């Protein structure tokens, strides 16, 4: 059974600052522990509530501390900062966590499981390799353009065009550059193979997750978005409504209201930028595909009408909001998406 003891921990790579509070506004004990003594401290401590910022290694330490019988609460770091008084130090950080924990408006971050972190790690690796491949492709096109060789845009166009220039002895490319540019082409191929390897791993893990299969029945949501939702959202039951999930992803309007006047602006862009980007790209693909359909369903017909009145970009973001809400319903109620046909005018 948990007691009223509250423990705040400021995580670090090697040294951890700990503050133990027995009543609000009072710190009865402070410790500065090396990493090898960290878990030993909690093993000797009676069951308590442990508060940490949701930062690097927080989910790992949270799982380990919970195994010792404690309750772990992870707080968003950006909401803890206003409670840190005066200078920022490890000592004042723990005091800020103790005060922020007592604010019911601050919602804790759920501790991720190991399978969630596996999916998230694969997504981060893939995202990094995609960015690196894009940088290599742009550099290759730019360097060749400086020498008068113009290659069409797109990964499928760059490598064949670059290899044709490099292998052609009469192309006019300086011989001193051929080995180096060939290495760049090979790097692009290697990065593409790594990306495909990660996608194969994600597909294999998706076969073991029933929620992914149901999410993939939604238009615009494929392997990447479905597995990213499972990895970064976790338990969808913690969102009481679909709007809460859309707000968590930063797809709802930012509000600046006062008195009787209500002002709604652009989307808040809070939450995970990677997941929001995937949803917006998925919405763009739905819009492009809807234009080719003879009889679009109600969702696509609504998106097309919105595109005509508000433009492509706004319609894509609004559709991404809609897809997030549909994902909440499909995920929460354990059912597949069933499209509804648009009624004839």
Protein Blocks (a to p, Z undefined) as FASTA:
>chain_A
ZZfbdcdddddfkbccddddfbghiafbdcdddfklmmmmmmmpccddddddddehklmm
mmmmmmnopacddddfklmmmmpghjadfklmmmmmmmmmmpmklccdddddfklmmmmm
mmmmmmmmmmmmmmmmmmmmmmmmmnopacdedjklmmmmmmmmmmmmknopafklmmmm
mmmmmmmmmmmmmmmmmmmmmmmmmmmmmklmmmmmpghiafklmmmmmmmnopaklpmb
fklmmmmnopaccdddehjbccddddekgajfklmmmmmmmmmmmmmmmmmpmbdcfklm
mmmmmmmmnojklmmmmmmmmmmmmmmmmmmnopaddddddddZZ
